[in-house]
C-alpha cells in the first residue's frame, strides 16, 4: 500500500511527470532492498522518535 504512490502502472508508459515512478520489474529486482529500508524506517519511527541524533 505504501509503495502505490511510487508505482508506475504500465512499464511502457513513460510520462515526464511520472518518470520517477518505479515499474513492476524495478520493484521485483529491488524488493529485498525496499523491504529492508521500510523495516528500518518503522524501527526508527518506533524507537528513535525522541532522539536528537541517530547514527545508522
N, C-alpha and C positions, 0 to 999 in steps of 0.2 A: 504494500500500500504506500509506503514511504517513497519508493522509487518511481511511482507512477508519474510524478511531476516531471521527472527527467527522462521518461521513456518515450522513444520515438516509435510511433505505431507501425509505420511502413519503412522498411530498410531502404527501399528505392527512392523514397521521397526525401529530398534534401531542400529544405527551405531555409533561406538565410536567417530567418528569425528562430529556426529550430535546429540549427546546425550543432548546437551544444548538447542536444539530447542524445542519449545512448540507444543503440539498436539492440535487437534481441541477441545478435552474435556477440556484441561487446559485453552485454550483460552476462551471457553464459561463460565467456572467457574469463571475466573478472569476478565471477560470483563469490569465490572464497575471499578475495581481497575486499570486496564490498561488505561481505558479512563480518569480517574482522573489524573493519572501520566502524560499522554500525554498532557492533558489540562494545568497542572501545568508547564510542560516543555515549552509549547508555551507561556504561560503567562510570565514566567521568561525570555524567549528569547526576548519578545517584550518590557517588562518594566524594565528589570534589566541588560541589556547588558553592560551598562557603570558602574555598581556598583562594588565596591571592596569587599563588604561584604553583603551576603544575608542570612537572618535567616528565616527558614521555620518552 
